[in-house]
């Protein structure tokens, strides 16, 4: 598989994941942020940032692409650390770790392509 096809596949997975979690399963996100005692405004801000960063990933400008991959990586790193902080079972932290890995992998593929 060539790197451009792999990069495109990763972009699709990132976009689909963000859509699924923040649109289809939004009630679950609301519960999680309540459990972690995070304010509603932070939940909404994180959701907006995720969609903005994804738009950056698919934008036709290299600088925006890099910012988008880095932004998703930072948000997913923070999510993973939150799961560790509240001592969630590893399976609950796995999606954030997976998206963190995918965004870093995509950034690498993007930069070497």
ABEGO torsion letter per residue (X at the ends): XBAAAAAAAAAAAAAAAAAAAAAAAAAAAAAAAAAAGBBAAAAAAAAAAAAAAAAAAABABAAAAAAAAAAAAAAAAAAAAAAAAAGBBAAAAAAAAAAAAAAAAAAAAAAAX
